Amino acid sequence: MPFNPQNPLVVQSDRTVLLEVQSDLYESARDALARFAELEKSPEYLHTYRLTPLSLWNAAAAGLTAPDILGALEQYSKYDLPSNIRAEIAEQVGRYGRVRLLRRGEALALESGDEALIAELARHKAVAPLIRAQPDARTLLTDRADRGRLKQALVGVGYPAQDEAGYTDGRHLPLRLRAPALSGEPFALRHYQQAAVQVFHAGGAASGGSGVIVLPCGAGKTLVGMGVMAALQTATLILTPSTVAARQWIAELLDKTTLTLEEIGEYSGLEKEIRPVTIATYQIVSYRSRRSQAFPHFSLFDREDWGLIIYDEVHLLPAPVFRITADLQARRRLGLTATLVREDGHEKDVFSLIGPKKYDVPWKVLEKQGWIATAECHEIRLNLPADQRLEYALVDDREKYRFAAENPVKLAVLEQVLAKHQRDSVLVIGQYLDQLDQIAARLGAPLITGQTPVAERERLFAAFRAGEVACLVVSKVGNFAVDLPDANVLIQVSGTFGSRQEEAQRLGRILRPKRNGLLAHFYTLVTRETRDQEFAANRQLFLTEQGYHFDILYEHEVAGWKPATLAAEAYVVRRPPPALPAAAPEPSG
């Protein structure tokens, strides 16, 4: 392919892909890349993506082929693709499903048409302990109980299995979706929610029944879960990140399905009900009094004949739940999340034990269709007070982020921003309780933390929804599963270090569609030239990949700055960078 200077991609032999932000083709190239590559860096003018085995396996599981991926890269690349990249993509995409798990009597069969591969796996130190017999050159047998552990081992050695061993039906539970909802509000699954249900269910075939649905916050992942429940008609265990989230599930199920209160149980720190549909929290399931003891609530997984387990906010799944999930491979498993990003490196465990990504929609696509709100993102950079700069330089490295994140200048800038949103519904969110206590006292606003009783949280959230409270200050308990449809401004004063998933979840608090086209605003207050600014850049990676641009403001600019009000008014004027020479790319690294 000849050199094409108008194209925005440079694909390099080390599996990195450079994307020019100022190109007219930037958005379409970004959306194509997001389907099979991971964003690593996003400075102003040149973003860096990487092709990884996991990103390519997820793409293959979602239906992309090697020619699809190569075609997208060729369409947007300035230069010919390196030959090793062509081979790597074909190799990794071809590895997904090269071995299949099938049921054979009381055992499970690992099968492949590649006899050499079967011979290699049979002798691999991670796989061999799980193999019970080899009836022929293309088949290995394992116990049903080792289904999850074998899948983990296969992902570890680079040959993810396509699991077609099927699932137990579970206890029959008749239910249907209401139309309209019990509340009288119109209700029907949106087209993309229906598509997600159909892809996961796969008509009841063994090829469906496990995997992850990735949709933006505010796009109705709960409704997808209910659609799957209605398709399967089976007893369901739902795992959620908090008691508040569990009760929101209960309210939605009662409003939008034919389930009755007697058929729905809450299993949390406050209640221990086990019913045909049971909603439990990750905290209670993974609780134990001492690290040396067993997990007493793991018995929940055997207390009912579950036909479906839903993992809400699957990116938050704690490590102990992975352990029990390895034993639950005969149950259908649905993961729901806004992002597959995990900060603990367990993405491969989600892939092998919950299932691969089965369906996703870019955030900006749903924004353009009006299903989620249009949001403007702003990073406000401010200085440390002069008398604290030396103290910051001398503080221990482990404390530098907190020192910078609690910069007292943030309080004054926060008040300036709030003055521009006096008629809006505002959430102020942060990581450090001392900082949040000070902010709540200064603003005269209610504060919700992990220590706030559930009943009080629900009361304050209800008052916020009703417009009786215009501003709430919340700790990280507000990161997820809090349904506040009228919230349209979120101001982040501190976060969990460089967490990309947290940044996405926080933006999601304000993405419910707004009345009359009202624009949502996401602010993050960052201390310049400190660890706070470094972590902020990392936090924004996932949102950048989804098409969000962070406008940079400095503290002296805030007073004279006026935010747009309606989505139709939102625009960004960017100065073009100096023209880049049309030279061959330098070697990376």
Number of C-alpha atoms within 10 A of each C-alpha: 9 7 12 15 13 12 20 23 29 21 25 20 16 14 17 20 23 20 26 19 19 16 15 12 16 18 18 11 22 24 17 15 23 18 19 23 25 22 22 15 19 20 11 12 12 16 20 19 23 20 20 16 21 22 19 28 27 22 25 25 20 18 11 16 17 20 13 13 23 15 12 15 22 17 14 23 24 22 20 15 17 13 9 13 18 16 11 18 23 17 14 20 24 16 19 23 18 16 23 19 24 18 17 13 7 9 17 22 26 26 23 19 13 13 14 12 16 21 15 11 20 21 12 14 11 16 19 17 12 19 19 14 14 16 10 11 15 18 22 23 22 23 15 18 16 18 24 24 20 27 23 23 21 19 20 15 13 14 23 26 23 22 24 15 20 20 21 13 18 19 16 15 18 14 17 16 21 18 14 14 18 16 10 11 10 11 15 15 16 14 8 17 23 15 15 25 24 18 19 25 23 13 14 15 12 16 16 21 28 30 26 28 28 24 23 25 24 23 25 17 22 20 21 25 24 22 22 24 26 18 18 23 18 22 23 28 27 22 26 26 22 21 23 20 20 24 17 16 23 20 12 16 23 19 20 23 20 17 20 12 13 9 15 21 21 22 24 19 14 10 11 15 14 18 19 20 27 24 28 28 22 22 17 21 23 18 16 14 9 8 8 7 8 12 18 13 13 16 11 15 16 9 10 18 18 24 24 28 26 25 24 26 21 25 21 19 21 16 13 14 15 17 14 18 21 21 17 22 25 23 21 27 26 25 27 22 23 24 23 22 20 18 14 10 8 16 15 17 21 22 22 25 25 27 25 26 24 23 23 19 18 17 24 20 14 17 17 11 9 14 20 23 28 26 23 22 19 18 22 24 22 20 19 22 11 8 8 14 13 11 12 17 11 10 12 11 11 8 11 17 23 18 20 23 25 22 21 15 15 24 17 10 19 21 13 15 18 17 11 14 16 11 9 17 22 24 24 25 25 25 21 17 16 9 19 23 18 13 22 18 12 11 15 12 16 16 21 25 17 13 8 12 11 15 10 11 17 15 12 18 19 15 14 21 17 12 14 11 16 18 24 23 24 23 21 19 19 20 19 22 24 16 20 19 17 22 25 26 25 25 23 22 24 27 24 18 18 20 19 22 24 23 22 23 21 22 27 25 26 30 29 23 22 21 10 8 15 20 24 28 24 23 21 23 27 30 25 16 13 19 20 25 21 16 18 23 18 17 21 24 24 25 20 18 24 20 17 16 17 20 14 13 15 14 19 12 12 17 12 7 11 11 15 15 14 14 17 11 12 13 9 10 6 8 7 9 9 6 6 6 7 10 7 10 12 7 8 9 4
